[in-house]
Amino acid sequence: MRTSLCLDMRASLPPPRPSCLTPTALACWLLCVSGAVFAQAAPDSAQPAFGGLGLRATPSLQEQVPEGQSALIVTGDELTNRSEFEMGVRGNAQLRRPGLSVRANELHYDQFSDQATATGQVHINQQGNEFSGDRLRLRLNASQGDFSNVNYKLLANGAHGVASQATFLDSDRTLIDNATYSTCPIPTDPNAPPPWVLTADHIELDTEAQVGRASGAKLQFYGLTVLPLPNMSFPLSSNRKSGWLPPTFGLNNRSGFELTAPYYFNIAPNRDAMLFPTLLSKRGVNLGGQFRYLEDNYRGSLTASVLPGDRLANNDTRWSYALQHSHDIQTGIEAVGNLGLNLNLNRVSDDQYWRDFPRENNSAAQRVLTQRLLNSEGTLTWNRGDFSLLARAQKWQTLQDVSAPIVPPYDRLPQLAGRWAKSDFGPGLQASVDVDYTKFRADRAYTGQPNAERSFARFEISRPWEQPGWFITPKMQYHASTYRFDAPLADGRTSYSRSLPTFSLDGGLRFEREAKFGGQNYTMTLEPRSFYTYTPYRDQSQLPVYDTAAYDFNFATIYTENAFVGNDRIADNHSLTTGVTSRLLDAETGAEKLAVGIAQRYRFKDQRVTMPGVDAYSERLSDILVGGRVSWNPRWSVDSVVQYNPKLNRSIRSTIGARYSPSPYRTVSMAYRLQRGQSEQVDVGWQWPINDLWGDKGENLGAGRGQGSNRWYSVGRLNYSLRDSRLVDAVVGFEYDACCWIGRVVFERLQSTTVTATKRVLFQIEFVGFARVGSNPLQTLKDNVPRYQYLRETVETPSRFSNYE
C-alpha cells in the first residue's frame, strides 16, 4: 500500500466541494483546482479514504496558514491519524515542498503548529544541502528546528562533516554543535576521519552569504592539530570574505624565522584591502598593507610597509611603498577627447632594502621594490586621429652597493613628446613626425657627464610596394637634435646641435613549393632579403649619452637603420645586409614546423659613431647570424641562434634551447648560453610527476586540476655558470597532491651579488577549498620554472581564506 497527500496552504478558499467523497471523485476535484487537499489510497488499503482523515480546506484552517506557503506533499506506506489537523506517515515516509525534501521511517505533521517530526534514518535535502540523522523537529514555514546526530554535505563546495546537534535557524543558516568540516572525499570507512578536518564546538553555516563561522575550532591534519583557531570564519564558496587569512611562515638566512598573519578586508565588489603584519625573528615586526580598487574608468593599488627599529640595521626604521594607478579621464569636450593618466611610484628607505627583503610578501608591487632600480613616474597621454601627445615626469631611486656600484639612469623632469602618423599620406605613401623635449637629471658623481635639456625631431616618409611574391620599401628619415648642458663639455661647449638624413631600401622575395614528408603535405618557402641603409657621418664623440644603448645583434636588429636605441647616437651607416630564411609550413593549418635563417651585414666603410669607450667598427663583414627553430609537434621544440665570427673561425655568442612538454604537468626545458669572454651558463627547468618512475601515469584531468590523488611532482630550475664553476640560482622543490590537500616544500637560492646569495626554505600545506598554511612558494615557482602549472588553478578572485596574491 502507498499513500500520498498534497496540501496547498495558500490563503484562498476552495471551490464548492462535490457531494460524492469517493477517493476517485475527490482526487479529480482537487487536481483541477489550487488551494485544496488531495488524497489517494490504493484500493486494498485498510485505511479509510482521505475524506475520512478530516483534512479539508476550511476557512478556519486557511486563516492559520500564512500567505505564500507552497504546496506540501507527503507520501508513505501507511497513514496514521491523530486528529483532524494532525497526520502521520509510517514506512518510507517522505515530505516534499519546493526547496525541501524530508525522508524518514516515520513522520508526523501538525498543521496548526506547522511542525514536522521525523524519526528513524532521517534525511533532509534543503536546496541541495543534505543532512541525515536520528530525529528531526522542523517548523516548515519558518525553516526552524533541530536535528540530532547529524551527518551533512554542502552543495556549493562538497564539504561535509558530522555534528551532535544541528539547529536550523532559518532557510539559509544552520548551527551545528560539536562539529567537523572538511572538503576531502567522504571516507569509505565511516570510522576513519578525512586527512584534514576542522573540528569546532560550534559552526554556523550561512549558505546565503556562503560563509562558515566557527568557535573553539582546531584544524587537524591526520590527527595532528596544525592550527588552533578559537574564533574564525571561512568561505563556503570562492566568494571573497573579510577576516583573517591563514598565517604564513618561512625561514631565510637574512631575517631568520618569518611569521605573517594577514587580515583581509572585502570592502566592496570593486575594492579590497589587506594588512600583513610580519614577525621577523632577527629584525622585529614589519607592518604592511595593500589596498586595491577597480572602477569603470580608473583602477590601481597601493602597497606599503614599515619596520620600526630594525635590530640588524642600527635600529633604523625601514619602509617601502608602491602605487600603481591608471585613469581614463573623460573631459566631456568633443574637440578635446579623452586623456589617459598613469602613475607608477616606487620607493624604499635605504640602499640595502633590496638585499634584506627579497620578494617581499609575494605581491607584484613588492617584487618591484626588491630591485636595485626603482622607477617612479607619472604619464599623461592624449590621442586623437593621427595625433598623440605625452607628458611624463620620471625619477629613479638607485640602490647603490659600495662593492658593486651602478650608473643610475637619468631622471626625466619633464619629458614632452608628440607624434603624427598617417598611413595614407599620398598615393601609397606613409609619413610620420616625432618630436620630443626632455630635461635629463642624474648624480654627476656616478654619470661623469653634465645634465642636459634635449630637443629632438624625426621626420619619416616611405612608399611600400608589396605583392604575393615580393616586397620593396624605400624610406627617407631626417633627424634633428639640440642640446643645452648645465656644465661645459670637454671642448668647452655648453650646447650642441645635430641634423642628418637617413635613406634605406628594404626588399625581399618569397618562393614556395609543395613538399611531402612522412606522408604529410607541407609548403616549403625560400625567402631571400636585402636591406641597404645610408646615413652620413657626424662627429658625436663629445656628445653625452642619456637614454641610448647599442642594439643587441640579432635577426631583428640587423635589418634596422640605426645600430642604437635612443636618440643620442645616430650611426653613420653605409651598409648592405643580406639574408635568407626557409620555412616548412603545414599545408592545411599553416603552422610553422621548421624555420632556418642566415644573415650577414657588409659595410662599405667603417662605422665611426660608437658608444663612449667603444672603438670604431672597421670590419667590412659582420659576424654571421645563423638561427633555426623546430616545432614538429606541440610536445617539443628546439630554438637556436649562433653569432659566428668567420675571421676568428669561432662563435662569439650562442644560444640553444629545447623544451619537451608531452602533457599537462610534464615539461622539461634546457638552455645553453655562451657569450665569449663574458659568461657561459646552462639553465635547466622542469615540472614532472615522480610517479612516472614506477609506471603510474596518473589521469589527464586537464590544466589546473592535477593528475589525480597520491601524486608526487618534482619541480625546479637550476642555473649553472660553467665559466665560474658554480651554481648561480637554484629553485628545487617537491609537491604532493593528495586530492583534498597539497603539500609543497621548495628550497630557493638566488644570487644577490657576486659574493652573496639569499636562501629560503618554503613549506606549505594547501587544504583544497579551505586554506593554505605555511610560506607560499607558488609565485617563486611561477617566476622561475618555465611553463610551470598550478596543481589547482585559481580561476576566480581568491577567497578571503586562501593566500591573497
C-alpha positions in Angstrom: 0.0 0.0 0.0 1.2 3.5 -0.9 -0.5 6.8 0.2 0.2 10.3 -0.9 -1.1 13.6 0.5 -0.9 17.1 -1.2 -1.6 20.2 0.9 -1.7 23.7 -0.8 -1.8 26.1 2.2 -2.3 29.3 0.3 -4.9 31.7 1.8 -7.7 31.2 -0.7 -10.9 29.1 -0.3 -11.5 26.1 -2.5 -14.5 25.9 -4.8 -17.6 24.1 -3.5 -16.9 20.6 -2.6 -18.6 17.8 -4.5 -21.2 15.8 -2.7 -19.6 12.5 -3.5 -16.4 11.9 -1.4 -15.2 8.7 -3.0 -11.4 8.7 -3.4 -11.5 8.9 -7.2 -14.0 11.7 -7.3 -12.2 13.7 -4.6 -8.9 13.2 -6.4 -10.3 14.5 -9.7 -11.8 17.5 -8.0 -8.6 18.5 -6.1 -6.4 18.0 -9.2 -8.4 20.6 -11.1 -8.1 23.5 -8.6 -5.4 25.1 -6.4 -5.8 25.8 -2.7 -7.3 22.3 -2.0 -6.4 18.9 -0.3 -5.6 15.8 -2.3 -5.6 12.2 -1.2 -5.3 8.9 -3.0 -5.2 5.4 -1.4 -4.7 2.1 -3.0 -7.9 0.0 -3.4 -6.7 -2.6 -1.0 -5.8 -0.1 1.7 -7.1 -0.9 5.2 -7.1 2.8 6.0 -10.1 5.0 5.3 -10.2 7.2 2.3 -8.7 10.6 2.6 -12.1 12.2 3.3 -12.2 10.1 6.4 -9.0 11.9 7.7 -10.9 15.1 8.1 -8.1 17.1 6.3 -10.1 19.6 4.4 -9.5 23.2 3.5 -11.8 25.0 5.9 -11.9 28.8 6.4 -10.6 28.4 10.0 -7.6 26.4 8.8 -6.8 28.8 6.0 -6.6 31.7 8.4 -4.0 29.8 10.4 -1.7 29.4 7.4 0.5 32.4 6.3 0.1 33.7 2.8 2.6 32.4 0.3 3.1 28.9 1.7 3.6 26.5 -1.1 2.2 23.0 -1.7 3.2 20.2 0.7 3.4 16.6 -0.5 3.5 13.7 2.0 3.9 10.1 0.9 4.4 6.8 2.8 3.4 3.2 3.1 0.9 3.7 5.9 -1.1 6.8 7.1 -1.9 7.3 10.7 -4.4 9.9 12.0 -4.3 11.5 15.5 -6.8 14.4 14.9 -8.5 16.4 12.2 -5.4 18.6 11.7 -2.6 16.2 12.5 -1.4 13.4 10.3 1.3 10.8 10.3 3.1 8.5 7.9 4.9 5.3 8.7 7.3 3.4 6.4 9.3 5.1 3.6 7.8 8.4 4.8 8.6 11.4 2.6 7.7 15.1 2.9 8.3 17.4 0.0 7.9 21.1 -0.8 9.8 23.4 -3.1 13.4 23.5 -1.9 12.9 20.9 0.8 12.7 17.1 1.0 12.5 15.0 4.2 12.7 11.2 4.2 12.4 9.0 7.3 11.0 5.8 8.7 8.2 7.7 10.5 6.9 11.2 10.0 4.3 13.3 11.8 3.0 16.8 10.7 0.8 19.2 12.8 -0.8 21.8 10.6 -1.6 24.2 13.4 1.9 24.4 14.7 3.4 23.9 11.2 5.8 21.4 12.8 7.0 18.2 11.2 8.6 15.5 13.3 10.7 12.7 11.7 12.4 9.7 13.4 14.5 6.8 12.1 17.0 7.2 9.4 16.0 10.8 8.7 17.4 12.5 5.6 16.9 16.2 4.6 17.7 17.8 1.2 17.4 21.5 1.7 18.2 23.4 -1.6 20.8 20.8 -2.4 22.4 20.7 1.1 22.0 17.2 2.6 21.6 16.4 6.3 21.0 13.0 7.9 20.5 11.9 11.5 18.2 10.2 14.1 15.4 12.7 15.0 14.2 15.9 13.4 11.8 18.6 14.5 11.2 21.3 11.9 8.7 24.2 11.5 8.3 24.2 7.8 7.3 27.7 7.1 10.0 29.3 9.3 12.6 26.6 8.4 13.4 26.4 12.1 14.1 23.2 14.1 16.7 20.8 15.4 18.3 17.6 14.3 20.3 15.1 16.4 23.4 13.1 15.5 23.8 14.7 12.1 25.9 14.0 9.0 25.9 16.8 6.4 27.1 17.6 2.9 27.0 21.0 1.3 26.2 21.5 -2.4 28.4 24.6 -3.1 31.8 23.0 -2.4 31.2 19.4 -1.5 32.2 20.0 2.2 30.9 17.5 4.7 31.1 16.7 8.4 29.3 15.4 11.4 27.7 17.1 14.5 25.9 16.0 17.6 23.2 18.6 17.0 22.1 20.8 14.1 19.8 23.8 14.7 18.1 25.2 11.7 17.8 29.0 12.4 16.2 29.7 9.0 16.3 28.5 5.4 19.8 29.8 5.0 21.5 29.4 8.4 22.3 26.3 10.3 24.1 26.0 13.6 25.9 22.7 14.3 27.4 21.7 17.6 30.5 19.5 18.3 31.0 19.6 14.6 33.6 18.7 11.9 34.2 20.2 8.5 36.2 19.0 5.6 36.3 19.1 1.8 38.1 15.8 1.5 36.1 12.9 -0.1 33.9 11.1 2.4 36.0 8.0 3.6 34.6 4.6 2.7 35.3 3.6 6.3 32.8 5.5 8.4 35.1 5.3 11.4 38.1 6.8 9.5 38.5 10.6 9.7 39.3 12.5 6.5 43.0 13.5 6.0 42.3 17.1 7.2 39.3 18.2 9.2 38.2 21.3 11.1 36.8 20.5 14.5 34.8 23.1 16.4 32.5 23.5 19.4 30.0 25.4 17.1 29.9 26.1 13.4 27.3 28.3 11.8 26.8 27.6 8.1 25.3 30.6 6.2 24.5 29.4 2.7 23.1 32.8 1.6 26.4 34.6 2.5 28.4 31.5 1.6 30.3 31.9 4.9 31.0 29.5 7.8 31.7 30.8 11.3 33.4 28.6 13.9 34.2 28.9 17.6 36.5 26.7 19.6 38.0 25.4 16.3 41.1 23.4 15.5 42.5 22.5 12.1 43.7 18.9 12.2 45.9 17.1 9.7 46.0 13.4 10.1 45.0 13.8 13.7 47.7 16.4 14.4 46.5 19.9 15.3 48.3 22.3 12.9 46.4 25.5 13.6 44.3 26.4 16.7 41.5 28.8 15.7 39.4 29.9 18.7 37.1 32.1 16.5 37.2 32.1 12.8 35.2 32.4 9.6 35.8 30.6 6.3 34.1 30.6 2.8 31.6 28.0 1.6 32.4 29.1 -1.9 35.0 31.2 -3.8 33.3 34.4 -2.8 35.6 37.0 -1.0 35.1 37.5 2.7 36.6 39.8 5.3 38.6 38.1 8.0 42.0 36.6 9.0 43.9 34.7 6.4 45.9 31.6 7.4 49.3 32.6 8.8 52.3 32.1 6.6 55.8 31.3 7.9 59.2 30.8 6.4 63.0 30.8 7.1 65.7 32.7 5.3 69.4 33.5 6.1 69.0 37.3 6.4 65.9 37.8 8.6 65.6 34.5 10.3 62.2 33.0 11.1 59.2 34.9 9.5 55.6 34.7 10.6 52.9 36.6 8.8 49.2 36.9 10.0 47.3 38.6 7.2 43.9 40.2 7.6 41.7 40.7 4.5 39.0 43.4 4.1 36.3 42.8 1.5 35.3 46.4 1.3 33.1 46.2 -1.9 33.0 44.1 -5.0 35.5 46.5 -6.6 37.6 47.4 -3.6 39.5 45.4 -1.1 42.5 45.7 1.3 44.8 43.5 3.3 47.0 44.0 6.3 50.0 41.7 6.7 52.0 42.2 9.9 55.1 40.1 9.8 57.3 39.0 12.7 61.0 38.7 11.7 62.9 37.0 14.4 66.2 38.8 13.8 64.7 42.2 12.9 61.4 43.0 14.6 57.8 43.4 13.4 57.2 44.6 9.8 53.7 46.2 9.3 52.5 46.1 5.7 49.3 46.6 3.8 47.7 46.7 0.4 44.6 48.5 -1.0 43.2 47.7 -4.4 40.4 49.4 -6.4 38.7 49.0 -9.7 36.2 51.5 -11.3 34.8 52.0 -14.7 37.5 54.5 -15.8 40.2 54.1 -13.2 42.0 51.3 -11.3 45.0 50.7 -9.2 46.7 49.5 -6.0 48.7 50.9 -3.1 51.2 48.7 -1.2 53.2 50.0 1.8 55.2 48.6 4.7 57.2 49.9 7.7 59.6 48.1 10.0 60.3 50.3 13.1 63.7 49.8 14.7 65.3 47.1 12.6 67.7 45.4 15.0 70.0 44.4 12.2 70.2 48.0 10.8 71.2 50.0 13.9 67.5 50.2 14.9 66.7 52.3 11.8 63.2 52.4 10.5 62.8 50.6 7.2 59.9 51.3 4.9 58.6 50.9 1.3 55.7 51.9 -0.8 54.4 51.2 -4.3 51.5 52.9 -6.0 50.0 51.9 -9.4 47.1 53.9 -10.8 45.6 54.0 -14.3 42.9 56.6 -15.2 40.9 57.3 -18.3 39.9 60.9 -18.0 36.6 61.8 -19.7 36.9 65.5 -20.5 33.3 65.8 -21.9 34.7 68.1 -24.6 34.3 66.6 -28.0 37.0 68.7 -29.6 39.5 67.6 -26.8 38.5 63.9 -26.4 39.8 61.8 -23.6 43.1 61.7 -21.6 45.0 58.9 -20.0 46.8 59.2 -16.7 49.2 56.6 -15.4 51.1 56.7 -12.1 53.8 54.2 -11.1 55.5 55.2 -7.8 58.0 53.1 -6.0 60.3 54.0 -3.1 62.2 52.3 -0.3 64.0 53.6 2.8 67.6 52.7 2.1 70.2 51.1 -0.3 70.2 47.7 1.4 66.4 47.1 1.2 66.6 45.0 -2.0 69.0 42.6 -0.3 67.4 42.3 3.1 63.8 41.9 1.8 63.9 39.7 -1.3 60.4 39.0 -2.9 58.7 40.6 0.0 55.1 39.3 0.5 55.0 37.8 -2.9 52.9 40.7 -4.4 53.7 42.1 -7.8 54.3 45.6 -6.3 56.6 44.3 -3.6 58.7 42.3 -6.1 59.4 45.6 -7.9 60.6 47.1 -4.6 63.2 44.3 -4.2 65.1 45.5 -7.3 68.0 48.0 -7.3 66.5 50.4 -9.8 63.1 51.7 -8.6 61.1 53.7 -11.1 58.6 56.4 -10.2 56.8 58.2 -13.0 53.6 59.9 -13.9 52.4 60.0 -17.5 49.6 62.0 -19.1 48.6 60.9 -22.7 46.2 62.1 -25.4 45.5 60.8 -28.8 43.0 61.7 -31.5 43.1 60.5 -35.0 46.6 60.8 -36.4 47.9 62.8 -33.4 49.2 61.7 -30.0 50.8 63.6 -27.1 52.7 62.5 -24.0 53.8 64.4 -20.9 55.9 62.5 -18.4 57.8 63.1 -15.1 60.2 60.2 -14.2 62.5 59.8 -11.3 64.7 56.8 -10.4 65.9 55.6 -7.0 69.1 53.7 -7.4 70.1 51.4 -4.5 73.9 51.6 -4.6 76.2 48.9 -3.3 79.8 50.0 -2.5 81.1 46.7 -3.7 79.2 46.9 -7.0 78.1 50.4 -7.8 75.9 51.0 -10.8 75.4 54.1 -13.0 71.9 55.4 -12.4 69.6 56.1 -15.2 68.6 59.7 -15.9 65.5 61.3 -14.4 63.2 62.9 -17.0 61.8 66.0 -15.3 59.9 66.6 -17.5 59.5 64.9 -20.9 57.1 66.2 -23.6 56.6 64.2 -26.7 54.3 64.2 -29.7 53.7 62.0 -32.8 51.8 62.4 -36.0 51.5 59.4 -38.3 49.4 58.9 -41.4 49.3 55.6 -43.4 47.6 57.2 -46.5 49.6 60.4 -46.8 49.6 60.2 -50.5 49.3 57.5 -53.3 50.8 54.6 -51.3 52.8 56.9 -49.1 53.3 56.6 -45.3 54.6 59.5 -43.2 55.2 60.3 -39.6 56.7 63.1 -37.4 58.1 62.5 -33.9 59.1 65.4 -31.6 60.5 65.1 -28.1 61.7 67.6 -25.4 63.4 66.0 -22.3 65.2 67.5 -19.3 67.7 64.9 -18.0 69.0 64.9 -14.4 71.2 62.4 -12.5 74.0 62.4 -9.9 77.1 63.6 -11.8 79.3 61.7 -9.4 78.2 58.5 -10.9 77.5 59.5 -14.5 80.6 61.6 -15.0 78.9 63.9 -17.6 76.8 67.0 -17.4 73.0 67.0 -17.3 71.1 68.5 -20.2 67.9 69.6 -22.0 67.4 67.8 -25.3 65.0 68.6 -28.1 64.7 66.0 -30.8 62.6 65.6 -34.0 62.5 62.9 -36.6 60.6 63.1 -40.0 60.0 59.9 -42.0 58.3 59.1 -45.3 58.2 55.7 -47.1 56.5 54.1 -50.0 56.0 50.3 -49.6 55.2 48.1 -52.6 54.1 44.6 -51.8 52.8 41.6 -53.9 52.3 37.9 -53.0 55.9 37.0 -54.2 57.9 40.1 -53.4 58.1 43.5 -51.5 60.2 46.6 -51.6 60.1 49.6 -49.3 62.2 52.8 -49.8 62.3 55.1 -46.8 63.7 58.6 -46.0 64.3 59.9 -42.5 65.6 63.2 -41.2 66.9 63.6 -37.6 67.4 66.9 -35.8 68.6 67.4 -32.2 69.6 70.3 -30.0 71.3 70.0 -26.5 71.8 72.6 -23.7 74.2 71.4 -20.9 74.4 72.6 -17.3 78.2 72.3 -17.5 80.8 72.7 -20.3 81.8 69.6 -22.4 85.4 68.6 -22.7 85.8 71.1 -25.6 84.1 73.9 -23.7 80.7 73.9 -25.5 77.5 74.3 -23.5 75.2 73.5 -26.4 75.2 71.1 -29.3 73.1 70.7 -32.5 73.0 67.8 -34.9 71.0 67.1 -38.1 71.4 64.4 -40.6 69.3 62.3 -43.1 69.0 58.5 -43.5 68.0 56.6 -46.5 67.1 52.9 -46.5 65.8 50.3 -49.1 64.3 47.1 -47.8 63.3 44.3 -50.3 62.7 40.6 -50.5 61.3 37.7 -52.5 59.2 34.7 -51.5 59.3 31.4 -53.3 57.1 28.5 -52.4 56.9 24.8 -53.4 54.8 21.8 -52.2 56.6 19.1 -50.3 55.7 15.8 -48.7 57.5 14.2 -45.7 56.3 11.1 -43.9 53.0 11.1 -45.8 52.2 14.7 -44.6 51.8 17.6 -47.0 53.9 20.8 -46.4 54.6 24.1 -48.0 58.4 24.9 -48.3 59.4 28.5 -48.6 62.6 30.3 -49.6 62.7 34.0 -48.6 65.8 36.0 -49.6 66.0 39.6 -48.2 68.3 42.6 -48.7 68.4 45.8 -46.7 70.5 48.8 -47.7 70.9 51.9 -45.5 73.0 55.1 -45.7 73.5 57.8 -43.0 76.3 60.3 -43.4 78.9 60.8 -40.7 78.5 63.4 -38.0 81.1 63.6 -35.1 79.2 62.7 -31.9 82.2 61.6 -29.8 81.8 64.6 -27.4 78.1 64.2 -27.0 77.0 62.6 -23.7 74.6 59.6 -23.7 71.4 60.0 -21.7 68.9 57.4 -23.0 70.8 55.4 -25.6 72.4 52.0 -25.8 73.6 49.7 -28.6 71.1 47.3 -30.1 71.7 43.6 -29.4 72.9 41.9 -32.5 70.2 39.6 -33.7 67.8 38.8 -36.6 65.5 41.7 -35.7 68.1 44.5 -35.4 70.3 43.5 -38.3 67.6 44.9 -40.6 67.4 48.3 -39.0 68.6 51.8 -40.0 70.3 52.7 -36.7 72.6 50.5 -34.6 71.4 52.3 -31.4 68.2 52.5 -29.5 67.5 56.0 -28.2 68.2 59.5 -29.6 71.7 60.4 -28.5 73.5 58.4 -31.3 72.7 58.2 -35.0 75.1 55.6 -36.6 76.9 56.6 -39.8 75.8 53.6 -41.7 76.7 52.7 -45.3 75.9 49.0 -45.3 74.0 46.2 -47.0 72.5 43.3 -45.1 71.6 40.1 -47.0 69.9 37.1 -45.6 67.7 34.2 -46.4 65.1 32.3 -44.5 63.4 29.0 -45.3 60.3 27.7 -43.6 58.4 24.4 -43.6 54.6 25.1 -43.1 51.8 22.6 -42.5 49.8 22.7 -45.8 46.4 22.5 -44.0 46.9 24.8 -41.0 49.8 27.0 -42.0 51.5 26.2 -38.7 55.3 26.6 -38.9 57.1 23.3 -38.3 60.6 24.4 -39.1 62.5 27.6 -39.9 66.2 28.3 -40.6 67.8 31.5 -41.4 71.2 33.2 -42.1 72.1 36.8 -42.4 75.3 39.0 -42.6 76.0 42.7 -43.0 78.5 44.2 -45.3 79.9 47.7 -44.5 81.1 49.8 -47.4 83.0 51.9 -44.9 83.9 51.9 -41.2 81.2 52.9 -38.7 82.9 55.7 -36.7 80.0 56.6 -34.4 80.0 54.4 -31.4 79.1 54.4 -27.7 81.6 56.0 -25.3 84.7 53.9 -24.8 83.9 51.6 -27.8 86.3 51.5 -30.8 85.0 52.2 -34.3 83.8 49.2 -36.4 86.5 48.6 -39.0 85.5 45.1 -40.2 83.8 45.2 -43.6 81.9 41.9 -42.9 80.0 41.5 -39.7 79.6 38.3 -37.8 77.3 35.8 -39.4 73.9 35.1 -37.7 72.6 31.6 -38.1 69.4 30.5 -36.4 66.8 27.9 -36.5 63.7 26.6 -34.7 61.8 23.4 -34.8 58.3 22.8 -33.6 57.4 19.5 -35.3 54.6 18.8 -32.8 53.3 20.7 -29.8 55.1 18.4 -27.4 58.6 19.6 -28.1 60.5 22.5 -29.7 64.1 23.5 -30.3 65.4 27.1 -30.8 68.9 28.1 -31.5 70.9 31.2 -32.6 74.6 31.4 -33.2 76.7 34.5 -33.9 79.7 33.2 -35.8 82.9 35.2 -36.5 84.5 33.9 -39.8 87.7 35.8 -39.1 88.3 34.1 -35.7 86.6 30.9 -37.0 84.6 30.6 -33.8 81.2 31.5 -32.4 81.0 34.8 -30.4 77.6 34.1 -28.9 75.4 31.0 -28.9 72.1 30.2 -27.5 70.5 26.8 -27.8 67.2 25.9 -26.1 64.9 22.9 -26.1 61.6 22.2 -24.5 59.6 18.9 -24.1 56.0 19.1 -22.8 54.1 15.9 -23.7 51.1 16.7 -21.4 50.0 18.9 -18.5 52.4 18.9 -15.6 55.1 17.3 -17.7 57.6 19.8 -19.0 61.4 19.9 -19.2 63.4 22.8 -20.7 67.1 23.2 -21.2 69.2 26.2 -22.5 72.9 26.8 -23.1 74.0 30.4 -23.4 77.6 31.4 -24.4 78.9 35.0 -24.6 82.6 34.6 -25.4 84.9 36.0 -22.8 82.0 37.1 -20.5 79.7 34.2 -19.5 78.8 30.6 -20.2 75.7 29.2 -18.5 73.5 26.1 -18.5 69.9 26.5 -17.4 67.5 23.6 -16.7 63.9 23.8 -15.6 61.3 21.1 -15.1 58.0 20.0 -13.6 57.4 16.3 -13.8 55.4 13.6 -11.8 57.7 11.3 -9.9 55.1 8.6 -10.0 56.1 8.1 -13.7 59.2 6.3 -12.4 57.2 3.4 -11.2 54.8 3.4 -14.1 51.9 5.4 -12.6 51.0 7.8 -15.3 48.0 9.3 -13.5 44.9 10.9 -15.1 44.8 13.7 -17.7 42.3 15.8 -15.8 43.3 19.0 -17.6 45.3 22.1 -16.6 44.6 23.4 -13.1 43.2 20.1 -11.8 46.3 17.9 -11.2 46.6 14.3 -12.3 44.7 12.6 -9.6 45.3 11.7 -6.0 48.5 10.4 -4.4 50.8 12.0 -7.0 54.3 13.3 -6.4 55.8 16.0 -8.5 59.3 17.3 -8.8 59.8 20.9 -9.8 62.7 23.3 -10.1 65.2 25.4 -12.1 69.0 25.3 -11.9 71.3 28.0 -13.4 74.9 27.0 -13.5 77.9 29.0 -14.6 80.4 26.9 -16.5 82.9 29.8 -16.5 82.9 30.2 -12.7 82.1 26.5 -11.9 79.4 27.4 -9.5 75.6 27.4 -9.1 74.2 30.9 -9.7 70.4 30.5 -9.0 68.6 27.4 -7.8 64.9 26.6 -7.1 64.2 23.0 -6.2 61.1 21.6 -4.7 58.5 18.8 -4.4 54.7 18.8 -4.5 52.4 16.1 -3.3 48.8 16.0 -4.4 46.5 14.0 -2.1 43.4 15.3 -3.9 41.9 17.3 -1.0 45.3 18.6 0.2 48.6 19.5 -1.4 52.0 19.6 0.2 54.9 21.7 -1.1 58.5 22.2 0.0 60.8 24.4 -2.0 64.4 25.5 -1.5 65.4 28.8 -3.1 68.8 30.2 -3.6 69.1 33.5 -5.6 72.3 35.3 -6.2 72.1 38.9 -4.9 75.8 40.0 -5.5 78.9 38.3 -6.8 79.7 37.1 -3.3 76.3 36.8 -1.5 73.1 34.9 -2.1 69.7 34.8 -0.4 68.5 31.4 0.7 65.0 30.5 1.8 63.1 27.3 2.6 59.4 27.5 1.7 57.0 24.9 3.1 53.2 24.9 2.6 50.2 22.7 3.0 47.2 23.7 0.9 43.9 22.4 2.3 42.0 22.4 -1.1 38.9 24.7 -1.0 39.8 25.9 2.6 43.2 27.4 3.3 46.9 27.4 2.6 49.2 27.2 5.7 52.9 27.9 5.5 55.1 30.1 3.3 53.7 30.3 -0.2 56.2 29.1 -2.9 53.7 29.4 -5.8 54.9 32.7 -7.1 58.5 31.7 -6.8 57.8 28.6 -8.9 55.8 30.6 -11.4 58.6 33.2 -11.8 61.4 30.7 -12.2 60.2 27.4 -13.7 59.3 27.7 -17.4 55.7 26.7 -18.2 55.0 25.8 -14.5 51.4 24.9 -13.9 49.4 25.2 -10.7 48.0 21.9 -9.4 44.9 23.8 -8.5 44.4 26.8 -10.8 42.6 29.8 -9.3 40.0 30.8 -11.9 38.3 33.4 -9.8 39.4 36.1 -7.4 40.9 34.2 -4.4 38.5 33.8 -1.5 39.5 35.5 1.7 40.7 32.3 3.3 43.2 31.5 0.6 46.5 33.3 0.3 46.0 36.7 -1.3 48.1 37.0 -4.5 
